[in-house]
């Protein structure tokens, strides 16, 4: 939100933007300051398509994507080599 308050343009990416109701609502309220992109960080094709739809440079990338494999698995117990 701080970037919007300061007049920045924000790209919001998620796997299914049509399902992201809160993100859609924010984009509608901010009228043109937010572009929603469909992207799955595990799918290089969706990453390439999202990147191609971005105009100009991104100044501050923020990634909050997570990895979940087994139920009750925590970040410290992930097998990163698998």
DRENDOZA-706760 format. One line per 2 residues: their letters; for each residue x, y, z of C-alpha. Coordinates in steps of 0.1 Angstrom, whole numbers, plus 5000, padded with zeros to 4 digits. Each point is the difference from the previous one (the first is absolute). Layout:
// DRENDOZA-706760
A	X Y Z | ...
//
This chain:
// DRENDOZA-706760
XX	5000 5000 5000 | 5028 5024 5007
XX	5011 5000 4964 | 4965 5009 4989
XX	4998 5028 5025 | 5033 5014 4986
XX	4986 4998 4965 | 5018 4969 4988
XX	4987 4975 4975 | 4996 4965 5014
XX	4998 4966 4983 | 4982 4973 5020
XX	5006 4965 4989 | 4983 4968 5010
XX	4991 4967 4985 | 4963 5008 4995
XX	4993 5038 5000 | 4963 4993 4993
XX	4998 4983 5035 | 5019 5028 5018
XX	4970 5020 5010 | 5018 5023 5025
XX	5028 5007 4975 | 4974 5008 4973
XX	4981 5023 5023 | 5033 5019 5008
XX	5008 5003 4963 | 4965 5014 4993
XX	5003 5025 5028 | 5034 5012 4989
XX	4989 5005 4964 | 5030 4992 4977
XX	5027 4999 5027 | 4999 4962 5003
XX	5003 4974 4972 | 4991 4964 5008
XX	5021 4973 4984 | 4994 4962 4999
XX	5032 4983 5010 | 5010 4968 5018
XX	5036 5001 5012 | 5004 4963 4993
XX	4990 5005 4963 | 5026 5017 4977
XX	4974 5005 4973 | 4977 5021 5023
XX	5031 5019 5013 | 5010 5009 4964
XX	4965 5011 4991 | 4997 5022 5031
XX	5034 5015 4994 | 4991 5008 4964
XX	4969 5019 5011 | 5020 5023 5023
XX	5009 5034 4985 | 5032 5016 5011
XX	5021 4990 5030 | 4989 4987 5033
XX	5018 5019 5028 | 4992 4979 5030
XX	4991 4963 4995 | 4983 4984 5030
XX	4995 4962 4999 | 4977 4984 5026
XX	4995 4967 4982 | 5003 4969 5021
XX	5007 4964 4996 | 4980 4973 5017
XX	5005 4963 4995 | 4989 4979 5030
XX	4973 5008 5025 | 5014 5018 5031
XX	5033 5006 4983 | 5018 5031 5011
XX	5025 5022 4982 | 5029 4987 5022
XX	4991 4964 4992 | 4998 5002 4962
XX	5022 4978 4979 | 5014 5027 4976
XX	5019 4974 4980 | 4970 4979 4990
//
